[in-house]
Amino acid sequence: MPARIRRSASRTQVTNLGNGRRVEAWVSDRGPFVANRYTDVPWAPAERLGMLGHGTTRVMSRRVEDCR
């Protein structure tokens, strides 16, 4: 579950595995709380990743830095 993985905001690099687009974004949410989903990507980064309109998309993410 996301809340167990990220306890605070973190700068995260997110890559859309379907088209290879990559962005860095602050991820601070504690959800979604749905099985097999990792996190919600904020609207603007999702748009740059080409994710809008798909509902869900396979992505790879890695933490770049934590918010202190």
N, C-alpha and C positions, 0 to 999 in steps of 0.2 A: 504494500500500500504506500502511496506517496508520502503520507505523513510520517511514516517510519523511516523513509529514505532521506527526505529533505526536512529539516527541522526549522529552517529559516530561509529567507530569500537567497537565491544563488544565481549568478550569471551562468547561463547554460548555452552551449553550442548545440543547436538542433539541426539535423540533416534530414530532409525528406528523402526516404529511400526510393521513392518512386521516380523522382526526377533529378536527384542529386543536389538540389538547392540547399544552401546552408546559411544560417543566421545565428547571431548571438542575441539572447534575450534574457531579461530578468524573469525568473520563475519563482513565484512566492505563494502559489495556491496550495491548498491541502487536498486537492481532488484531481480528477473526478473519483468518486467512490464507486466505480464500476469495475467488475472483474476484467482482467486482461487489458486495462488501460493504465498508462503510467502517469500522465499529467495533462493539464490543459495548456495549450500554447496560446499566449495572448493574441488578440485579433490582428494587430499590425504585423508581427512576425509570421503569423499563419498566412496572411496575404502574400508576403514576400516569398514564402515557401511554396505557394501555389496550392494551399490546403483548403481554402474556403470553398464551400459547396460540396465537399466530400463527406463531411461529418466526422469521419475518423481516417487517419492515414498512418502508415507505418513510418516511424522515425527512429533515428538513433540520436541519443543525447549524451552529453558529457558535461560535467560541472567545470566551469572555467574559474570561478572564484565565489566565495561565500560573502554575504553581506554581514558586516560586523556591527 
